[in-house]
Amino acid sequence: MGIEFTNGFSITKNNTNNNNTPTQLLTNSDFSSGTTGWTASGGFGNWSFTSSNLAAVKDGVLYFTYVSRTVSQSVNVSSYVSTANSFTGIVNIKRENNGPNNNDTYNFTLLFKNSGGTTIVTKTTGSSIAPLNYTDVTLTLNRSEIPATFDTITSVEVQITGQDAGNWNGNHGPWVDYVQLNVS
């Protein structure tokens, strides 16, 4: 149940679980342990309604601000790649629902790298307007897309960039409930 786009990403509403059980690879994917396992351009700050220009986590939700920030985590996938058929990244995201400008933007990106740190392939949503309600946005790389180089993948870097389009001081940009990187 979703919309598939030709540039390799899909939007799924009311995510349903199928019988295929993938392995989730990210540390603290639901932000229940704050910022543990994650890095942010400019660092992390404390959540504030009136004064913040840094990404922040409050009550298990990642919040962005009026300054474009990227939150990321890199995962070693060497022990999975030989038997993997696909890697799927999921971000559950929505826009801040108050204020006059609700066109908060985000970019969800997966960078697949080899042992030298060179990016083999990138999957990305590109700059997009965050949905009004929490929605799973999915990026998938299948072995069949790059059969000659798939086995050279040793790490995946997951990046979420967000910005409040209204430029309000404080954490008024997109909200992220969870991020996953699944291998199957």
N, C-alpha and C positions, 0 to 999 in steps of 0.2 A: 504494500500500500504506500505508494510514493510517486515522486516525479523524478525521472532520470534525465540528465542533461547530457548533451553531446561532449562537453568538456570534461566528463569524468566524475562529476559529483551529483549527488541526489539529495532530495529533501524528503524525509519520511515523517509523517504525522502519526501520532498514536502508535508508537513503535510496538510491534508484537514480537514475541520471542518464538523462534522456530526450533526444531529439534536439533539443529546443527549447533554444537556447543563450542564456540571459539575460546581461545585462551587470551585473556586480557593482560597486557604487558606493562601498562603505565603504573608508576608509583603514585599513590594518593590521587587517583583519577577523579574522585568526587570532592576534593578539597576539604574533606572532613578533618584533615590534619593541617589545616591552614595552607601555607605555601611550600611545605615539605616536598622535595623532589622537583620543584619548578623553579625556573629563573625568569626574570622579567627585565626587559630593556628599561633602564632607569631605576631598577630595583622595585621592591614592593613598599607600599605605604600602609597607613591605617585608613580604614574606610571612613569617609567623611561626606556628609550631605552638602557641606558648604565650602570646603577647602581641601582639595586634593588634585594633584596632577599625576598620581602614580596608580597603577593597578593595585587592587586590594582584595583580600578575602575576608568575608564576614559570614558567619553561620553556614559555612560550607558552600558559599557561592562566590565565584570570581567576578569582580566588578571592574569595568574599565572607566576611563575618564576622558576629558576633553583633549588630552594630549595622546596621540597615537602611541600605543605601547604594544609590545609583543611579549607574550608569555610562552615559554617553551620547555620541552623536556626531550632529552635524547635517550634512546633505548638500544642496548646491544641485542641484536636478534640473531647472532651467529648460530646459536644452538637450535634455532627454529627453521632457518631458511631452507635447509636441504629437504625437509618434509612438508614445507608450507605450499599451499596453492594460492593463498592470497593474504594480503594485509589490508585491514579495514580500519580507518580512523573515523570516530564519531564525536562530534561536539553537540551538546545539548545547550542551545543558546536562545536568547530572546532579547528584545530591546527594552530599555527602561521605559516604563509606561506612564510617566508623568512629564509635564512640560510641553511646550508648544511645538517642539521639533522631535518627532519620534523616528527619524531616519538614521539612527545610529548604525555605523558600518562595522563590518568585521571581515577578516580574511582568515580562512582555515587552510593550513598547508601541511603536507607531509613531504619531507625530504628523505629520499632513500639513498644511502651513501655506502661506498665501498670502504675497505680497510684503510685506504689512504685519506679518507675524509672527503673524497670527490663525490659530488652528487651525481647519481646514475639517472634518476628520474624524479620528477616533482609532480605531485598531485595537489591542486589548489582550487578553491572556490573563486579566487579572484576577489576583488572588493565587492561586497554584497551588503544589502540592507538587512539587518537582523530582523527576524520575524517577530510579530507582536506577542505570541505565546511561545513558551518553551517548545522547541522543535529539534529533532535529531537531524543534523546535516552530516552526510556520509561521503567519505572519499575511499575508493578501493583501488588497489593495485593487484591485478591477477597475474600469475606466473605466465599465462599465455600472451600477455601484452609485451613482455620483454624476455622471451625464453632463453636467449643467449647470455643475458647478464643477470637474470634473477638470482642465481646462486652466488653472485659476488656481493650481494647486499649484506652488510654487517651491522648497520645501525639505521634507525629511523628517527628523524627529528620531527616532533610534533610542534607546530606553531599556531597560536591563536593571536591575531592582532585585532584590537578593537579601538573605537573612538566614538565619543559623544558628538553627534553632528550639530547639536545646538551650542556646543562650546561652553557649557555651564561649568563653573568651578565646582568640583566635587565629583563623586563617583556616580555619574549619570549616564555612562555609556552602556554597551551591551552587558548582559549578565550571562554567566556560564555556570550551569548546574553540574555538569560532569563532562569529561573528555575520556575517550577510550581509544586504545590501539589494540585491535584484535588480530590474532593470527589463526588461520584455519587451513 
